[in-house]
Amino acid sequence: MKSVDFDTIVIGAGPAGSTAAALLAENGHNVALLEKTKFPRYHVGESLMPFCYFPLERLGLTDQMDEIGFTQKFSVQFVTEDGSQSRPFYFFQHYDHPSSTTWQVLRSQFDELIMDKARENGAEVRELTTVKSFIEESGSIVGVNAISPDSTAYQLRAPMVIDASGRDTIAQVKHKWKKRDPELNKIAIWTYYKGAKRDPGLDAGSTTVAYLPGKGWFWYIPLEGDVVSVGIVAEREYLYNDTRELSQIFEREIKNNLWIDEHLNCGEQFGKYWSTGEYSYRSEFCATNGLLLAGDAYAFLDPVFSSGVFLALKSGEMAADAVSNAITNNDFSAGQFNDYGKELCKGIEAMRALVYAFYDESFSFGDLIKSNPDLRGDLTDCLIGDVFKDFTELFGAVSDFATVPSKLKHGLVA
Ligand SMILES: Cc1cc2nc3c(=O)[nH]c(=O)nc-3n(C[C@H](O)[C@H](O)[C@H](O)COP(=O)(O)OP(=O)(O)OC[C@H]3O[C@@H](n4cnc5c(N)ncnc54)[C@H](O)[C@@H]3O)c2cc1C
């Protein structure tokens, strides 16, 4: 084999890639983290789940999270079309632990914090460096072809590559591994407001999910500096039914939920309107020889329960552990990553089943808990991100109200 430049190359410095790189470097491995943009860069996905705390704790970043002064999030609440508000769901009532106060983050700052940690731990971070393709030899990935900031093409070699390129999904595109979720095919339009209404006290930083029955839902995420992130998620045909002008669609939809309308009334929209076809997907495979997928580069789930950053951090952490083992065993074959794939799919499936229930017209969390008060704890576990456990009983009960999807068979090693 030709000489190698690094033990591991990580593509993408979002939460998944930077976490993997930081933990591998901390473990003494020689890691390159390649990021196509220059940080800080904009990213959507500001609302964290309580269990983000644990990967952040392992990274040694929880104190810095508090020092930065991100908006504290104590709860999530659900609002109906006519503006009726559920009792906020306070995480600390379920689990009396520091993780129960989580954060609404400015992703530019949050992602840079983790990338800086990777650098501090010894990873070689190269920004403005775009990975164009993989180098494949004798059935294994052995490096990448990249473009440097001055547009020079070059190769980097390593026995292990982690694809954490987010929704660019480099490996899925190259290998044609992308499998869209059969039902979760919504799109999102979002923007930002200044001076919009905040609920009082503990609820000031709450995430609100406001329903548009039969159509979709709004997110309302209070951020620092009196800014609120507001977005709508719904079917493409519905949103684009009379215009493709994002601002007009947004204005039209605000009027369809009283709570959203009332909260935005006193605020002022600023900046652009963003949109994405945010179709949910999972890669047919999580790994092949010399290659492992993490974060959105592996799977993306509808953002209704704010699970994306958590799954990115967690899969970054799990990828670092799996790759550390592979380095120790000097074995980078796909089989090394069997457990990684199985465990990650377990957590994703729990969230996915909950997302399906959310979109099922005949389902309500209230009815589920009224009939099964003993399952409140399991349901809460899902909502806070404690998802790597057995939820057979919970989803058995959910199936009395809503269709629970069959587990996807793909997503394991090639
Ligand atoms: C509309 C919407 C709303 C969302 N809301 C939430 C929310 O409220 N809460 C939540 O937890 N999640 C939310 N998410 C999901 C969340 O944004 C993602 O799950 C999360 O950012 C995934 O992290 P990641 O590290 O996998 O990828 P990313 O954060 O996307 O990072 C990938 C990085 O790879 C880099 N990259 C890409 N291609 C290359 C390349 N070829 N070479 C080098 N670098 C490359 C990119 O520049 C980027 O920096 C939302 C998503 C959407 C679409």
The ligand as a Tripos MOL2 file, in Angstrom:
@<TRIPOS>MOLECULE
LIG
   53    58     1     0     0
SMALL
NO_CHARGES

@<TRIPOS>ATOM
      1 C1        -35.2400   22.8510    7.5530 C.3       1 LIG1
      2 C2        -34.4210   22.1530    8.5780 C.ar      1 LIG1
      3 C3        -34.5990   22.4260    9.9350 C.ar      1 LIG1
      4 C4        -33.8390   21.7540   10.8930 C.ar      1 LIG1
      5 N1        -34.0360   22.0310   12.2200 N.ar      1 LIG1
      6 C5        -33.3230   21.3590   13.1460 C.ar      1 LIG1
      7 C6        -33.4570   21.6620   14.5360 C.ar      1 LIG1
      8 O1        -34.1820   22.5600   14.9370 O.2       1 LIG1
      9 N2        -32.7380   20.9210   15.4150 N.ar      1 LIG1
     10 C7        -31.8720   19.9470   15.0100 C.ar      1 LIG1
     11 O2        -31.2580   19.2810   15.8530 O.2       1 LIG1
     12 N3        -31.7040   19.6720   13.7080 N.ar      1 LIG1
     13 C8        -32.3850   20.3540   12.7680 C.ar      1 LIG1
     14 N4        -32.1700   20.1030   11.4520 N.ar      1 LIG1
     15 C9        -31.1760   19.0690   11.0750 C.3       1 LIG1
     16 C10       -29.7360   19.5420   11.2910 C.3       1 LIG1
     17 O3        -29.5360   20.7600   10.6170 O.3       1 LIG1
     18 C11       -28.7720   18.4860   10.7610 C.3       1 LIG1
     19 O4        -29.2140   17.2150   11.1620 O.3       1 LIG1
     20 C12       -27.3390   18.6870   11.2650 C.3       1 LIG1
     21 O5        -26.8180   19.9170   10.8390 O.3       1 LIG1
     22 C13       -26.4550   17.5310   10.7340 C.3       1 LIG1
     23 O6        -25.1100   17.7500   11.0820 O.3       1 LIG1
     24 P1        -23.9630   17.1230   10.1630 P.3       1 LIG1
     25 O7        -22.6790   17.3810   10.8650 O.co2     1 LIG1
     26 O8        -24.3120   15.7440    9.7910 O.co2     1 LIG1
     27 O9        -24.0300   17.9530    8.7960 O.3       1 LIG1
     28 P2        -23.8480   19.5070    8.5560 P.3       1 LIG1
     29 O10       -24.1010   20.2630    9.7880 O.co2     1 LIG1
     30 O11       -24.6470   19.8530    7.3580 O.co2     1 LIG1
     31 O12       -22.2990   19.6460    8.1980 O.3       1 LIG1
     32 C14       -21.7660   19.1110    7.0240 C.3       1 LIG1
     33 C15       -20.5140   19.9250    6.6520 C.3       1 LIG1
     34 O13       -19.8830   19.2940    5.5360 O.3       1 LIG1
     35 C16       -19.3770   20.2910    4.6750 C.3       1 LIG1
     36 N5        -19.2300   19.6790    3.3570 N.ar      1 LIG1
     37 C17       -20.2190   19.2750    2.5250 C.ar      1 LIG1
     38 N6        -19.6870   18.7550    1.3830 N.ar      1 LIG1
     39 C18       -18.3410   18.8330    1.5140 C.ar      1 LIG1
     40 C19       -17.2570   18.4700    0.6830 C.ar      1 LIG1
     41 N7        -17.4590   17.9400   -0.5430 N.pl3     1 LIG1
     42 N8        -15.9950   18.6880    1.1030 N.ar      1 LIG1
     43 C20       -15.7700   19.2460    2.3240 C.ar      1 LIG1
     44 N9        -16.7680   19.6300    3.1660 N.ar      1 LIG1
     45 C21       -18.0350   19.4100    2.7620 C.ar      1 LIG1
     46 C22       -20.4550   21.3760    4.7330 C.3       1 LIG1
     47 O14       -19.9440   22.6190    4.3190 O.3       1 LIG1
     48 C23       -20.8460   21.3370    6.2170 C.3       1 LIG1
     49 O15       -20.1050   22.2670    6.9720 O.3       1 LIG1
     50 C24       -32.8890   20.7840   10.4770 C.ar      1 LIG1
     51 C25       -32.6790   20.5420    9.1290 C.ar      1 LIG1
     52 C26       -33.4240   21.2000    8.1820 C.ar      1 LIG1
     53 C27       -33.1790   20.9180    6.7170 C.3       1 LIG1
@<TRIPOS>BOND
     1     1     2 1
     2     2     3 ar
     3     2    52 ar
     4     3     4 ar
     5     4     5 ar
     6     4    50 ar
     7     5     6 ar
     8     6     7 ar
     9     6    13 1
    10     7     8 2
    11     7     9 ar
    12     9    10 ar
    13    10    11 2
    14    10    12 ar
    15    12    13 ar
    16    13    14 ar
    17    14    15 1
    18    14    50 ar
    19    15    16 1
    20    16    17 1
    21    16    18 1
    22    18    19 1
    23    18    20 1
    24    20    21 1
    25    20    22 1
    26    22    23 1
    27    23    24 1
    28    24    25 2
    29    24    26 1
    30    24    27 1
    31    27    28 1
    32    28    29 2
    33    28    30 1
    34    28    31 1
    35    31    32 1
    36    32    33 1
    37    33    34 1
    38    33    48 1
    39    34    35 1
    40    35    36 1
    41    35    46 1
    42    36    37 ar
    43    36    45 ar
    44    37    38 ar
    45    38    39 ar
    46    39    40 ar
    47    39    45 ar
    48    40    41 1
    49    40    42 ar
    50    42    43 ar
    51    43    44 ar
    52    44    45 ar
    53    46    47 1
    54    46    48 1
    55    48    49 1
    56    50    51 ar
    57    51    52 ar
    58    52    53 1
@<TRIPOS>SUBSTRUCTURE
     1 LIG1         1 GROUP 0 **** ****
